[in-house]
Amino acid sequence: MNERRLISSGSPFESAYGYSRAVADGDFVFISGTTGYDYATMAMPEDVADQARNIYKTIAAVLAEADAGLGDIVRLQTFVTDPQWCEPALRVQGEIFGQIRPAASIYVVTALLRPEMKIEIEATARIKPRV
């Protein structure tokens, strides 16, 4: 039986706010809402598509630590703070998940934690048995 594992991206938000970037539990990996920071530099690009690309890089790294990959994602939930950012965010999603095609939703919300955050994405992955 797989044990529950906490996975960190190294973001200072995780320890400060008491959460894990992801929790691997059994066959599932639950990835917390992730914003577009480059966590190595704590830089946030202005462009929402670039923020989305950073998010997917963070998610891919977290999944690799859980012995999984982007192809294991079964659910995406995307939150943007302006309707005009849906299309660029979804284009990036299409570039990455065009063949994977997880269940996905996009929501327009009033705001995220900080004004520079235009997009936040949560994901759930189910690790397939490796043969």
A tleap script that builds the chain and sets N, CA, C and O, in Angstrom:
source leaprc.protein.ff14SB
mol = sequence {
  NMET ASN GLU ARG ARG LEU ILE SER SER GLY
  SER PRO PHE GLU SER ALA TYR GLY TYR SER
  ARG ALA VAL ALA ASP GLY ASP PHE VAL PHE
  ILE SER GLY THR THR GLY TYR ASP TYR ALA
  THR MET ALA MET PRO GLU ASP VAL ALA ASP
  GLN ALA ARG ASN ILE TYR LYS THR ILE ALA
  ALA VAL LEU ALA GLU ALA ASP ALA GLY LEU
  GLY ASP ILE VAL ARG LEU GLN THR PHE VAL
  THR ASP PRO GLN TRP CYS GLU PRO ALA LEU
  ARG VAL GLN GLY GLU ILE PHE GLY GLN ILE
  ARG PRO ALA ALA SER ILE TYR VAL VAL THR
  ALA LEU LEU ARG PRO GLU MET LYS ILE GLU
  ILE GLU ALA THR ALA ARG ILE LYS PRO ARG
  CVAL
}
set mol.1.N position { 0.840 -1.179 0.000 }
set mol.1.CA position { 0.000 0.000 0.000 }
set mol.1.C position { 0.887 1.245 0.000 }
set mol.1.O position { 1.868 1.313 0.740 }
set mol.2.N position { 0.540 2.222 -0.827 }
set mol.2.CA position { 1.301 3.461 -0.895 }
set mol.2.C position { 0.980 4.341 0.305 }
set mol.2.O position { -0.176 4.486 0.703 }
set mol.3.N position { 2.016 4.915 0.862 }
set mol.3.CA position { 1.809 5.822 1.988 }
set mol.3.C position { 1.509 7.228 1.486 }
set mol.3.O position { 1.825 7.580 0.350 }
set mol.4.N position { 0.909 8.001 2.334 }
set mol.4.CA position { 0.650 9.406 2.052 }
set mol.4.C position { 1.985 10.141 2.098 }
set mol.4.O position { 2.724 10.048 3.079 }
set mol.5.N position { 2.290 10.883 1.007 }
set mol.5.CA position { 3.529 11.652 0.943 }
set mol.5.C position { 3.213 13.103 0.633 }
set mol.5.O position { 2.370 13.407 -0.210 }
set mol.6.N position { 3.903 13.989 1.328 }
set mol.6.CA position { 3.784 15.415 1.071 }
set mol.6.C position { 4.895 15.819 0.118 }
set mol.6.O position { 6.053 15.451 0.319 }
set mol.7.N position { 4.553 16.570 -0.911 }
set mol.7.CA position { 5.516 16.990 -1.924 }
set mol.7.C position { 5.552 18.506 -1.947 }
set mol.7.O position { 4.510 19.160 -1.969 }
set mol.8.N position { 6.765 19.067 -1.943 }
set mol.8.CA position { 6.952 20.514 -1.943 }
set mol.8.C position { 7.588 20.966 -3.249 }
set mol.8.O position { 8.374 20.234 -3.851 }
set mol.9.N position { 7.248 22.165 -3.680 }
set mol.9.CA position { 7.904 22.770 -4.838 }
set mol.9.C position { 9.015 23.704 -4.388 }
set mol.9.O position { 9.751 24.244 -5.215 }
set mol.10.N position { 9.138 23.896 -3.079 }
set mol.10.CA position { 10.112 24.839 -2.555 }
set mol.10.C position { 9.557 26.248 -2.391 }
set mol.10.O position { 10.277 27.158 -1.981 }
set mol.11.N position { 8.294 26.427 -2.707 }
set mol.11.CA position { 7.670 27.741 -2.559 }
set mol.11.C position { 7.626 28.140 -1.091 }
set mol.11.O position { 7.258 27.330 -0.240 }
set mol.12.N position { 7.999 29.384 -0.783 }
set mol.12.CA position { 7.901 29.832 0.610 }
set mol.12.C position { 6.457 29.887 1.114 }
set mol.12.O position { 6.224 29.883 2.322 }
set mol.13.N position { 5.490 29.939 0.199 }
set mol.13.CA position { 4.086 29.978 0.602 }
set mol.13.C position { 3.678 28.698 1.334 }
set mol.13.O position { 2.847 28.737 2.241 }
set mol.14.N position { 4.265 27.566 0.937 }
set mol.14.CA position { 3.853 26.277 1.493 }
set mol.14.C position { 4.072 26.212 2.999 }
set mol.14.O position { 3.151 25.884 3.747 }
set mol.15.N position { 5.270 26.520 3.442 }
set mol.15.CA position { 5.521 26.456 4.887 }
set mol.15.C position { 4.852 27.615 5.614 }
set mol.15.O position { 4.366 27.445 6.733 }
set mol.16.N position { 4.820 28.783 4.997 }
set mol.16.CA position { 4.222 29.951 5.652 }
set mol.16.C position { 2.717 29.779 5.850 }
set mol.16.O position { 2.163 30.228 6.853 }
set mol.17.N position { 2.054 29.121 4.879 }
set mol.17.CA position { 0.599 29.025 4.921 }
set mol.17.C position { 0.092 27.624 5.250 }
set mol.17.O position { -1.115 27.381 5.226 }
set mol.18.N position { 0.999 26.708 5.556 }
set mol.18.CA position { 0.598 25.393 6.060 }
set mol.18.C position { -0.063 24.475 5.059 }
set mol.18.O position { -1.112 23.898 5.343 }
set mol.19.N position { 0.537 24.331 3.887 }
set mol.19.CA position { -0.003 23.385 2.916 }
set mol.19.C position { 1.137 22.760 2.127 }
set mol.19.O position { 2.278 23.216 2.204 }
set mol.20.N position { 0.829 21.728 1.376 }
set mol.20.CA position { 1.789 21.068 0.502 }
set mol.20.C position { 1.446 21.388 -0.942 }
set mol.20.O position { 0.277 21.552 -1.291 }
set mol.21.N position { 2.463 21.476 -1.774 }
set mol.21.CA position { 2.200 21.669 -3.206 }
set mol.21.C position { 1.372 20.502 -3.725 }
set mol.21.O position { 0.496 20.670 -4.573 }
set mol.22.N position { 1.668 19.309 -3.199 }
set mol.22.CA position { 0.895 18.132 -3.603 }
set mol.22.C position { 0.926 17.112 -2.483 }
set mol.22.O position { 1.828 17.094 -1.646 }
set mol.23.N position { -0.094 16.261 -2.496 }
set mol.23.CA position { -0.156 15.111 -1.602 }
set mol.23.C position { -0.360 13.883 -2.477 }
set mol.23.O position { -1.337 13.786 -3.219 }
set mol.24.N position { 0.575 12.949 -2.377 }
set mol.24.CA position { 0.433 11.669 -3.062 }
set mol.24.C position { -0.148 10.701 -2.047 }
set mol.24.O position { 0.412 10.505 -0.968 }
set mol.25.N position { -1.267 10.102 -2.395 }
set mol.25.CA position { -1.953 9.193 -1.479 }
set mol.25.C position { -2.521 8.044 -2.307 }
set mol.25.O position { -3.426 8.240 -3.118 }
set mol.26.N position { -1.987 6.852 -2.098 }
set mol.26.CA position { -2.407 5.720 -2.908 }
set mol.26.C position { -2.039 5.959 -4.355 }
set mol.26.O position { -0.904 6.323 -4.661 }
set mol.27.N position { -2.995 5.755 -5.251 }
set mol.27.CA position { -2.750 5.948 -6.679 }
set mol.27.C position { -2.961 7.398 -7.123 }
set mol.27.O position { -2.798 7.710 -8.303 }
set mol.28.N position { -3.315 8.269 -6.211 }
set mol.28.CA position { -3.658 9.639 -6.579 }
set mol.28.C position { -2.611 10.640 -6.127 }
set mol.28.O position { -1.936 10.456 -5.115 }
set mol.29.N position { -2.494 11.721 -6.920 }
set mol.29.CA position { -1.686 12.876 -6.550 }
set mol.29.C position { -2.612 14.083 -6.655 }
set mol.29.O position { -3.158 14.372 -7.720 }
set mol.30.N position { -2.778 14.772 -5.547 }
set mol.30.CA position { -3.635 15.949 -5.476 }
set mol.30.C position { -2.720 17.168 -5.439 }
set mol.30.O position { -1.956 17.351 -4.491 }
set mol.31.N position { -2.803 18.003 -6.479 }
set mol.31.CA position { -1.908 19.146 -6.599 }
set mol.31.C position { -2.675 20.414 -6.242 }
set mol.31.O position { -3.712 20.725 -6.828 }
set mol.32.N position { -2.131 21.134 -5.264 }
set mol.32.CA position { -2.750 22.375 -4.800 }
set mol.32.C position { -2.782 23.417 -5.909 }
set mol.32.O position { -2.076 23.316 -6.912 }
set mol.33.N position { -3.622 24.414 -5.695 }
set mol.33.CA position { -3.650 25.545 -6.608 }
set mol.33.C position { -2.241 26.090 -6.770 }
set mol.33.O position { -1.567 26.409 -5.791 }
set mol.34.N position { -1.804 26.191 -8.025 }
set mol.34.CA position { -0.446 26.604 -8.339 }
set mol.34.C position { -0.514 27.846 -9.203 }
set mol.34.O position { -1.262 27.896 -10.180 }
set mol.35.N position { 0.272 28.851 -8.839 }
set mol.35.CA position { 0.297 30.097 -9.606 }
set mol.35.C position { 1.565 30.154 -10.445 }
set mol.35.O position { 2.407 29.259 -10.381 }
set mol.36.N position { 1.692 31.213 -11.229 }
set mol.36.CA position { 2.703 31.290 -12.270 }
set mol.36.C position { 4.094 31.712 -11.876 }
set mol.36.O position { 4.885 32.093 -12.739 }
set mol.37.N position { 4.417 31.656 -10.603 }
set mol.37.CA position { 5.785 31.996 -10.200 }
set mol.37.C position { 6.784 30.989 -10.741 }
set mol.37.O position { 6.482 29.802 -10.872 }
set mol.38.N position { 7.963 31.470 -11.050 }
set mol.38.CA position { 9.129 30.609 -11.217 }
set mol.38.C position { 9.675 30.496 -9.802 }
set mol.38.O position { 10.274 31.443 -9.293 }
set mol.39.N position { 9.477 29.352 -9.163 }
set mol.39.CA position { 9.793 29.226 -7.744 }
set mol.39.C position { 11.284 29.256 -7.453 }
set mol.39.O position { 11.676 29.431 -6.300 }
set mol.40.N position { 12.132 29.088 -8.475 }
set mol.40.CA position { 13.577 29.213 -8.266 }
set mol.40.C position { 13.967 30.671 -8.063 }
set mol.40.O position { 14.886 30.973 -7.301 }
set mol.41.N position { 13.263 31.582 -8.750 }
set mol.41.CA position { 13.600 33.008 -8.690 }
set mol.41.C position { 12.519 33.850 -8.019 }
set mol.41.O position { 12.744 35.017 -7.699 }
set mol.42.N position { 11.346 33.254 -7.807 }
set mol.42.CA position { 10.161 33.953 -7.302 }
set mol.42.C position { 9.756 35.106 -8.223 }
set mol.42.O position { 9.172 36.093 -7.777 }
set mol.43.N position { 10.075 34.967 -9.513 }
set mol.43.CA position { 9.652 35.942 -10.521 }
set mol.43.C position { 8.305 35.511 -11.085 }
set mol.43.O position { 8.031 34.322 -11.249 }
set mol.44.N position { 7.466 36.510 -11.378 }
set mol.44.CA position { 6.144 36.253 -11.953 }
set mol.44.C position { 6.069 36.989 -13.296 }
set mol.44.O position { 6.157 38.216 -13.328 }
set mol.45.N position { 5.908 36.256 -14.403 }
set mol.45.CA position { 5.764 36.945 -15.683 }
set mol.45.C position { 4.456 37.729 -15.730 }
set mol.45.O position { 3.495 37.400 -15.033 }
set mol.46.N position { 4.434 38.745 -16.542 }
set mol.46.CA position { 3.226 39.565 -16.711 }
set mol.46.C position { 2.170 38.838 -17.542 }
set mol.46.O position { 0.977 38.912 -17.245 }
set mol.47.N position { 2.614 38.143 -18.574 }
set mol.47.CA position { 1.721 37.495 -19.529 }
set mol.47.C position { 1.056 36.255 -18.922 }
set mol.47.O position { 1.733 35.410 -18.336 }
set mol.48.N position { -0.249 36.150 -19.059 }
set mol.48.CA position { -0.988 35.028 -18.476 }
set mol.48.C position { -0.581 33.690 -19.101 }
set mol.48.O position { -0.555 32.676 -18.404 }
set mol.49.N position { -0.264 33.668 -20.395 }
set mol.49.CA position { 0.179 32.418 -21.025 }
set mol.49.C position { 1.521 31.976 -20.438 }
set mol.49.O position { 1.738 30.785 -20.212 }
set mol.50.N position { 2.412 32.923 -20.193 }
set mol.50.CA position { 3.696 32.580 -19.569 }
set mol.50.C position { 3.494 32.107 -18.133 }
set mol.50.O position { 4.200 31.214 -17.664 }
set mol.51.N position { 2.524 32.710 -17.432 }
set mol.51.CA position { 2.206 32.229 -16.092 }
set mol.51.C position { 1.713 30.784 -16.171 }
set mol.51.O position { 2.106 29.952 -15.354 }
set mol.52.N position { 0.863 30.480 -17.139 }
set mol.52.CA position { 0.346 29.114 -17.296 }
set mol.52.C position { 1.483 28.136 -17.590 }
set mol.52.O position { 1.513 27.032 -17.046 }
set mol.53.N position { 2.410 28.540 -18.445 }
set mol.53.CA position { 3.553 27.655 -18.748 }
set mol.53.C position { 4.367 27.370 -17.487 }
set mol.53.O position { 4.780 26.233 -17.257 }
set mol.54.N position { 4.598 28.402 -16.668 }
set mol.54.CA position { 5.316 28.191 -15.403 }
set mol.54.C position { 4.548 27.225 -14.504 }
set mol.54.O position { 5.141 26.359 -13.859 }
set mol.55.N position { 3.249 27.378 -14.469 }
set mol.55.CA position { 2.420 26.489 -13.638 }
set mol.55.C position { 2.599 25.042 -14.079 }
set mol.55.O position { 2.796 24.157 -13.246 }
set mol.56.N position { 2.533 24.800 -15.377 }
set mol.56.CA position { 2.648 23.424 -15.852 }
set mol.56.C position { 4.049 22.864 -15.627 }
set mol.56.O position { 4.201 21.659 -15.426 }
set mol.57.N position { 5.082 23.720 -15.658 }
set mol.57.CA position { 6.437 23.258 -15.317 }
set mol.57.C position { 6.485 22.835 -13.848 }
set mol.57.O position { 7.069 21.804 -13.515 }
set mol.58.N position { 5.872 23.630 -12.975 }
set mol.58.CA position { 5.834 23.283 -11.555 }
set mol.58.C position { 5.069 21.982 -11.350 }
set mol.58.O position { 5.523 21.104 -10.616 }
set mol.59.N position { 3.920 21.855 -11.987 }
set mol.59.CA position { 3.107 20.646 -11.855 }
set mol.59.C position { 3.872 19.430 -12.373 }
set mol.59.O position { 3.838 18.371 -11.746 }
set mol.60.N position { 4.558 19.564 -13.505 }
set mol.60.CA position { 5.330 18.446 -14.061 }
set mol.60.C position { 6.425 18.010 -13.092 }
set mol.60.O position { 6.655 16.814 -12.917 }
set mol.61.N position { 7.101 18.968 -12.462 }
set mol.61.CA position { 8.159 18.637 -11.503 }
set mol.61.C position { 7.593 17.922 -10.281 }
set mol.61.O position { 8.185 16.962 -9.788 }
set mol.62.N position { 6.450 18.388 -9.796 }
set mol.62.CA position { 5.796 17.757 -8.655 }
set mol.62.C position { 5.394 16.325 -9.006 }
set mol.62.O position { 5.603 15.404 -8.217 }
set mol.63.N position { 4.822 16.147 -10.181 }
set mol.63.CA position { 4.417 14.810 -10.607 }
set mol.63.C position { 5.620 13.880 -10.758 }
set mol.63.O position { 5.533 12.702 -10.414 }
set mol.64.N position { 6.724 14.387 -11.262 }
set mol.64.CA position { 7.928 13.565 -11.396 }
set mol.64.C position { 8.387 13.065 -10.031 }
set mol.64.O position { 8.822 11.922 -9.892 }
set mol.65.N position { 8.287 13.929 -9.029 }
set mol.65.CA position { 8.659 13.525 -7.673 }
set mol.65.C position { 7.737 12.422 -7.144 }
set mol.65.O position { 8.132 11.625 -6.293 }
set mol.66.N position { 6.511 12.388 -7.657 }
set mol.66.CA position { 5.539 11.360 -7.248 }
set mol.66.C position { 5.573 10.152 -8.195 }
set mol.66.O position { 4.676 9.310 -8.157 }
set mol.67.N position { 6.612 10.067 -9.047 }
set mol.67.CA position { 6.725 8.987 -10.036 }
set mol.67.C position { 5.541 8.979 -10.994 }
set mol.67.O position { 5.009 7.920 -11.329 }
set mol.68.N position { 5.137 10.154 -11.428 }
set mol.68.CA position { 4.029 10.311 -12.359 }
set mol.68.C position { 4.423 11.366 -13.389 }
set mol.68.O position { 5.534 11.894 -13.356 }
set mol.69.N position { 3.515 11.666 -14.292 }
set mol.69.CA position { 3.770 12.680 -15.308 }
set mol.69.C position { 2.493 13.384 -15.706 }
set mol.69.O position { 1.413 13.055 -15.216 }
set mol.70.N position { 2.618 14.356 -16.598 }
set mol.70.CA position { 1.446 15.103 -17.044 }
set mol.70.C position { 0.392 14.185 -17.652 }
set mol.70.O position { -0.799 14.483 -17.570 }
set mol.71.N position { 0.800 13.089 -18.254 }
set mol.71.CA position { -0.141 12.131 -18.840 }
set mol.71.C position { -1.000 11.419 -17.825 }
set mol.71.O position { -1.982 10.772 -18.188 }
set mol.72.N position { -0.646 11.527 -16.551 }
set mol.72.CA position { -1.435 10.904 -15.489 }
set mol.72.C position { -2.527 11.836 -14.946 }
set mol.72.O position { -3.342 11.416 -14.124 }
set mol.73.N position { -2.548 13.080 -15.392 }
set mol.73.CA position { -3.556 14.022 -14.896 }
set mol.73.C position { -4.931 13.631 -15.422 }
set mol.73.O position { -5.119 13.406 -16.618 }
set mol.74.N position { -5.888 13.554 -14.498 }
set mol.74.CA position { -7.266 13.209 -14.861 }
set mol.74.C position { -8.215 14.388 -14.678 }
set mol.74.O position { -9.339 14.357 -15.179 }
set mol.75.N position { -7.775 15.433 -13.961 }
set mol.75.CA position { -8.664 16.573 -13.681 }
set mol.75.C position { -7.845 17.843 -13.569 }
set mol.75.O position { -6.840 17.879 -12.860 }
set mol.76.N position { -8.276 18.898 -14.274 }
set mol.76.CA position { -7.688 20.229 -14.168 }
set mol.76.C position { -8.775 21.219 -13.793 }
set mol.76.O position { -9.889 21.161 -14.312 }
set mol.77.N position { -8.446 22.120 -12.897 }
set mol.77.CA position { -9.341 23.228 -12.573 }
set mol.77.C position { -8.516 24.498 -12.682 }
set mol.77.O position { -7.534 24.679 -11.962 }
set mol.78.N position { -8.923 25.373 -13.585 }
set mol.78.CA position { -8.199 26.604 -13.863 }
set mol.78.C position { -9.036 27.792 -13.414 }
set mol.78.O position { -10.237 27.864 -13.676 }
set mol.79.N position { -8.380 28.712 -12.739 }
set mol.79.CA position { -9.029 29.927 -12.245 }
set mol.79.C position { -8.285 31.120 -12.827 }
set mol.79.O position { -7.066 31.217 -12.683 }
set mol.80.N position { -9.000 32.027 -13.481 }
set mol.80.CA position { -8.414 33.259 -14.003 }
set mol.80.C position { -9.173 34.445 -13.432 }
set mol.80.O position { -10.338 34.328 -13.051 }
set mol.81.N position { -8.503 35.579 -13.378 }
set mol.81.CA position { -9.125 36.746 -12.756 }
set mol.81.C position { -9.745 37.712 -13.762 }
set mol.81.O position { -10.219 38.781 -13.377 }
set mol.82.N position { -9.749 37.352 -15.042 }
set mol.82.CA position { -10.373 38.192 -16.060 }
set mol.82.C position { -10.803 37.291 -17.214 }
set mol.82.O position { -10.031 36.428 -17.632 }
set mol.83.N position { -12.012 37.467 -17.739 }
set mol.83.CA position { -12.465 36.623 -18.846 }
set mol.83.C position { -11.536 36.656 -20.064 }
set mol.83.O position { -11.449 35.677 -20.804 }
set mol.84.N position { -10.843 37.776 -20.272 }
set mol.84.CA position { -9.947 37.879 -21.435 }
set mol.84.C position { -8.760 36.916 -21.345 }
set mol.84.O position { -8.095 36.670 -22.352 }
set mol.85.N position { -8.487 36.376 -20.177 }
set mol.85.CA position { -7.356 35.462 -19.991 }
set mol.85.C position { -7.752 33.995 -20.184 }
set mol.85.O position { -6.890 33.116 -20.149 }
set mol.86.N position { -9.028 33.723 -20.386 }
set mol.86.CA position { -9.448 32.330 -20.618 }
set mol.86.C position { -8.810 31.771 -21.879 }
set mol.86.O position { -8.221 30.691 -21.849 }
set mol.87.N position { -8.920 32.491 -22.978 }
set mol.87.CA position { -8.421 31.989 -24.258 }
set mol.87.C position { -6.913 31.734 -24.237 }
set mol.87.O position { -6.499 30.649 -24.646 }
set mol.88.N position { -6.068 32.662 -23.787 }
set mol.88.CA position { -4.634 32.350 -23.751 }
set mol.88.C position { -4.302 31.194 -22.806 }
set mol.88.O position { -3.420 30.386 -23.098 }
set mol.89.N position { -4.997 31.117 -21.689 }
set mol.89.CA position { -4.760 30.017 -20.743 }
set mol.89.C position { -5.150 28.685 -21.367 }
set mol.89.O position { -4.438 27.691 -21.218 }
set mol.90.N position { -6.278 28.665 -22.064 }
set mol.90.CA position { -6.745 27.432 -22.692 }
set mol.90.C position { -5.876 27.019 -23.878 }
set mol.90.O position { -5.742 25.828 -24.160 }
set mol.91.N position { -5.283 27.993 -24.576 }
set mol.91.CA position { -4.362 27.647 -25.668 }
set mol.91.C position { -3.145 26.896 -25.119 }
set mol.91.O position { -2.714 25.897 -25.694 }
set mol.92.N position { -2.599 27.381 -24.009 }
set mol.92.CA position { -1.462 26.691 -23.390 }
set mol.92.C position { -1.892 25.304 -22.922 }
set mol.92.O position { -1.168 24.326 -23.107 }
set mol.93.N position { -3.068 25.228 -22.319 }
set mol.93.CA position { -3.594 23.919 -21.897 }
set mol.93.C position { -3.683 22.975 -23.096 }
set mol.93.O position { -3.321 21.803 -22.990 }
set mol.94.N position { -4.159 23.477 -24.228 }
set mol.94.CA position { -4.271 22.657 -25.432 }
set mol.94.C position { -2.919 22.192 -25.952 }
set mol.94.O position { -2.792 21.063 -26.425 }
set mol.95.N position { -1.908 23.054 -25.868 }
set mol.95.CA position { -0.557 22.674 -26.292 }
set mol.95.C position { -0.052 21.482 -25.479 }
set mol.95.O position { 0.582 20.574 -26.017 }
set mol.96.N position { -0.336 21.496 -24.205 }
set mol.96.CA position { 0.211 20.487 -23.294 }
set mol.96.C position { -0.670 19.244 -23.208 }
set mol.96.O position { -0.163 18.125 -23.135 }
set mol.97.N position { -1.983 19.438 -23.218 }
set mol.97.CA position { -2.907 18.331 -22.948 }
set mol.97.C position { -3.742 17.915 -24.154 }
set mol.97.O position { -4.739 17.210 -23.997 }
set mol.98.N position { -3.353 18.336 -25.348 }
set mol.98.CA position { -4.122 18.028 -26.548 }
set mol.98.C position { -4.382 16.543 -26.750 }
set mol.98.O position { -5.459 16.158 -27.206 }
set mol.99.N position { -3.411 15.713 -26.416 }
set mol.99.CA position { -3.571 14.269 -26.558 }
set mol.99.C position { -4.017 13.606 -25.259 }
set mol.99.O position { -4.582 12.513 -25.286 }
set mol.100.N position { -3.774 14.246 -24.137 }
set mol.100.CA position { -4.085 13.672 -22.816 }
set mol.100.C position { -5.563 13.863 -22.486 }
set mol.100.O position { -6.243 12.935 -22.048 }
set mol.101.N position { -6.037 15.069 -22.701 }
set mol.101.CA position { -7.437 15.456 -22.563 }
set mol.101.C position { -8.096 15.068 -21.239 }
set mol.101.O position { -9.064 14.308 -21.227 }
set mol.102.N position { -7.572 15.589 -20.120 }
set mol.102.CA position { -8.222 15.335 -18.833 }
set mol.102.C position { -9.553 16.075 -18.745 }
set mol.102.O position { -9.824 16.976 -19.539 }
set mol.103.N position { -10.370 15.694 -17.786 }
set mol.103.CA position { -11.566 16.482 -17.480 }
set mol.103.C position { -11.073 17.835 -16.995 }
set mol.103.O position { -10.145 17.903 -16.189 }
set mol.104.N position { -11.682 18.911 -17.474 }
set mol.104.CA position { -11.148 20.233 -17.144 }
set mol.104.C position { -12.264 21.263 -17.069 }
set mol.104.O position { -13.288 21.160 -17.745 }
set mol.105.N position { -12.030 22.258 -16.226 }
set mol.105.CA position { -12.949 23.389 -16.087 }
set mol.105.C position { -12.126 24.662 -15.991 }
set mol.105.O position { -10.969 24.635 -15.570 }
set mol.106.N position { -12.731 25.778 -16.385 }
set mol.106.CA position { -12.107 27.082 -16.189 }
set mol.106.C position { -13.134 27.992 -15.542 }
set mol.106.O position { -14.306 28.004 -15.921 }
set mol.107.N position { -12.678 28.747 -14.568 }
set mol.107.CA position { -13.550 29.635 -13.796 }
set mol.107.C position { -12.965 31.038 -13.803 }
set mol.107.O position { -11.748 31.208 -13.723 }
set mol.108.N position { -13.829 32.041 -13.899 }
set mol.108.CA position { -13.400 33.422 -13.751 }
set mol.108.C position { -13.754 33.834 -12.330 }
set mol.108.O position { -14.911 33.762 -11.916 }
set mol.109.N position { -12.736 34.270 -11.587 }
set mol.109.CA position { -12.909 34.641 -10.188 }
set mol.109.C position { -12.568 36.116 -10.003 }
set mol.109.O position { -11.928 36.726 -10.859 }
set mol.110.N position { -12.991 36.667 -8.906 }
set mol.110.CA position { -12.768 38.080 -8.637 }
set mol.110.C position { -11.295 38.411 -8.456 }
set mol.110.O position { -10.817 39.422 -8.971 }
set mol.111.N position { -10.574 37.566 -7.727 }
set mol.111.CA position { -9.163 37.838 -7.452 }
set mol.111.C position { -8.492 36.570 -6.946 }
set mol.111.O position { -9.149 35.613 -6.537 }
set mol.112.N position { -7.171 36.593 -6.986 }
set mol.112.CA position { -6.358 35.566 -6.355 }
set mol.112.C position { -5.594 36.249 -5.211 }
set mol.112.O position { -5.810 37.433 -4.954 }
set mol.113.N position { -4.728 35.536 -4.540 }
set mol.113.CA position { -4.084 36.042 -3.331 }
set mol.113.C position { -3.339 37.355 -3.552 }
set mol.113.O position { -3.422 38.258 -2.719 }
set mol.114.N position { -2.618 37.472 -4.655 }
set mol.114.CA position { -1.829 38.676 -4.935 }
set mol.114.C position { -2.208 39.214 -6.309 }
set mol.114.O position { -2.553 38.440 -7.202 }
set mol.115.N position { -2.148 40.524 -6.488 }
set mol.115.CA position { -2.623 41.118 -7.750 }
set mol.115.C position { -1.885 40.630 -8.995 }
set mol.115.O position { -2.474 40.590 -10.075 }
set mol.116.N position { -0.611 40.260 -8.871 }
set mol.116.CA position { 0.145 39.798 -10.042 }
set mol.116.C position { -0.274 38.401 -10.493 }
set mol.116.O position { 0.077 37.971 -11.592 }
set mol.117.N position { -1.012 37.700 -9.659 }
set mol.117.CA position { -1.490 36.355 -9.992 }
set mol.117.C position { -2.735 36.462 -10.862 }
set mol.117.O position { -3.797 36.877 -10.397 }
set mol.118.N position { -2.594 36.085 -12.126 }
set mol.118.CA position { -3.721 36.145 -13.055 }
set mol.118.C position { -4.392 34.789 -13.227 }
set mol.118.O position { -5.539 34.709 -13.665 }
set mol.119.N position { -3.672 33.720 -12.880 }
set mol.119.CA position { -4.158 32.364 -13.122 }
set mol.119.C position { -3.656 31.445 -12.015 }
set mol.119.O position { -2.544 31.603 -11.512 }
set mol.120.N position { -4.491 30.489 -11.649 }
set mol.120.CA position { -4.124 29.450 -10.691 }
set mol.120.C position { -4.736 28.150 -11.188 }
set mol.120.O position { -5.876 28.129 -11.653 }
set mol.121.N position { -3.973 27.066 -11.088 }
set mol.121.CA position { -4.446 25.776 -11.596 }
set mol.121.C position { -4.271 24.710 -10.531 }
set mol.121.O position { -3.214 24.603 -9.908 }
set mol.122.N position { -5.324 23.919 -10.326 }
set mol.122.CA position { -5.284 22.729 -9.470 }
set mol.122.C position { -5.359 21.513 -10.380 }
set mol.122.O position { -5.968 21.564 -11.449 }
set mol.123.N position { -4.742 20.426 -9.955 }
set mol.123.CA position { -4.782 19.215 -10.767 }
set mol.123.C position { -4.883 17.979 -9.878 }
set mol.123.O position { -4.447 17.976 -8.726 }
set mol.124.N position { -5.458 16.954 -10.436 }
set mol.124.CA position { -5.500 15.641 -9.799 }
set mol.124.C position { -4.966 14.641 -10.811 }
set mol.124.O position { -5.366 14.637 -11.975 }
set mol.125.N position { -4.055 13.795 -10.349 }
set mol.125.CA position { -3.499 12.756 -11.215 }
set mol.125.C position { -3.752 11.398 -10.592 }
set mol.125.O position { -3.802 11.251 -9.370 }
set mol.126.N position { -3.907 10.424 -11.443 }
set mol.126.CA position { -4.010 9.039 -10.988 }
set mol.126.C position { -2.856 8.282 -11.621 }
set mol.126.O position { -2.751 8.181 -12.844 }
set mol.127.N position { -2.009 7.761 -10.779 }
set mol.127.CA position { -0.807 7.083 -11.260 }
set mol.127.C position { -1.198 5.715 -11.809 }
set mol.127.O position { -1.764 4.876 -11.108 }
set mol.128.N position { -0.880 5.519 -13.077 }
set mol.128.CA position { -1.165 4.229 -13.703 }
set mol.128.C position { -0.133 3.201 -13.257 }
set mol.128.O position { 1.029 3.544 -13.039 }
set mol.129.N position { -0.543 1.958 -13.120 }
set mol.129.CA position { 0.436 0.918 -12.766 }
set mol.129.C position { 1.519 0.843 -13.845 }
set mol.129.O position { 1.222 0.820 -15.039 }
set mol.130.N position { 2.756 0.805 -13.410 }
set mol.130.CA position { 3.878 0.689 -14.343 }
set mol.130.C position { 4.211 -0.785 -14.534 }
set mol.130.O position { 4.337 -1.539 -13.569 }
set mol.131.N position { 4.349 -1.177 -15.787 }
set mol.131.CA position { 4.675 -2.578 -16.068 }
set mol.131.C position { 6.080 -2.712 -16.597 }
set mol.131.O position { 6.527 -3.821 -16.888 }
savepdb mol mol.pdb
quit
